[in-house]
Amino acid sequence: MSDFVAFKTYSSTIEAEMHAGILHEAGIPAIVQSPGHGMFGAGFSGLFVHGVTLLVPEDQLEDAGELIDDPEAQ
């Protein structure tokens, strides 16, 4: 198994979670990493100043990019 690496950075948790779900459905593990709970607590899913990072295994980075960056693949 390969190490997880940064795939994309998003300004909101919702967008990162949506893309993580697409990747999971395709069999690609994904981890959403955020800098904290935001200023409004754990239920907050709005914008984060420092971004929300989506991590994928390094050996599946290219596959993840093809899947997420191709609108027809979703």
C-alpha positions as CSV (number, residue, x, y, z in Angstrom):
1,M,0.0,0.0,0.0
2,S,1.3,3.4,-0.9
3,D,1.5,6.5,1.3
4,F,-1.3,9.0,1.1
5,V,-0.5,12.3,-0.6
6,A,-2.3,15.6,-1.2
7,F,-4.6,15.3,-4.2
8,K,-6.5,18.6,-4.1
9,T,-7.3,21.5,-1.7
10,Y,-10.8,22.8,-1.3
11,S,-12.3,25.9,0.4
12,S,-15.2,23.9,1.9
13,T,-15.6,20.5,3.5
14,I,-18.7,19.8,1.5
15,E,-16.9,19.8,-1.8
16,A,-14.0,17.7,-0.5
17,E,-16.5,15.2,1.0
18,M,-18.4,15.0,-2.3
19,H,-15.2,14.2,-4.3
20,A,-14.1,11.7,-1.6
21,G,-17.4,9.9,-2.1
22,I,-16.9,9.7,-5.8
23,L,-13.4,8.3,-5.3
24,H,-14.7,5.8,-2.7
25,E,-17.4,4.6,-5.1
26,A,-14.6,4.0,-7.7
27,G,-12.6,2.0,-5.2
28,I,-10.0,4.7,-4.5
29,P,-9.4,5.4,-0.8
30,A,-9.6,9.0,0.2
31,I,-9.2,11.0,3.4
32,V,-10.5,14.5,4.0
33,Q,-8.1,16.5,6.2
34,S,-9.2,19.8,7.5
35,P,-7.3,22.2,9.8
36,G,-10.0,22.0,12.5
37,H,-13.6,22.4,13.1
38,G,-13.8,26.0,11.9
39,M,-15.0,28.9,13.9
40,F,-18.6,27.6,14.2
41,G,-17.8,24.1,15.6
42,A,-17.8,20.6,14.3
43,G,-21.0,20.8,12.4
44,F,-19.7,23.7,10.3
45,S,-19.2,22.8,6.7
46,G,-18.7,26.2,5.2
47,L,-15.4,27.8,4.0
48,F,-12.1,27.3,5.7
49,V,-9.4,29.9,5.4
50,H,-6.6,27.4,5.2
51,G,-8.5,24.9,3.0
52,V,-9.5,21.3,3.3
53,T,-7.2,18.8,1.7
54,L,-8.2,15.5,0.0
55,L,-5.6,12.8,0.3
56,V,-5.3,9.7,-1.9
57,P,-2.8,6.9,-2.1
58,E,0.2,8.0,-4.2
59,D,-0.1,5.1,-6.6
60,Q,-3.7,6.1,-7.3
61,L,-3.1,9.8,-7.7
62,E,-3.4,9.7,-11.5
63,D,-6.6,7.7,-11.5
64,A,-8.1,10.1,-9.0
65,G,-7.2,13.0,-11.2
66,E,-8.8,11.4,-14.2
67,L,-12.0,10.6,-12.4
68,I,-12.5,14.0,-10.6
69,D,-11.2,16.2,-13.4
70,D,-13.3,14.6,-16.1
71,P,-16.9,15.8,-15.7
72,E,-18.2,12.9,-17.9
73,A,-16.7,10.3,-15.6
74,Q,-18.8,11.5,-12.6
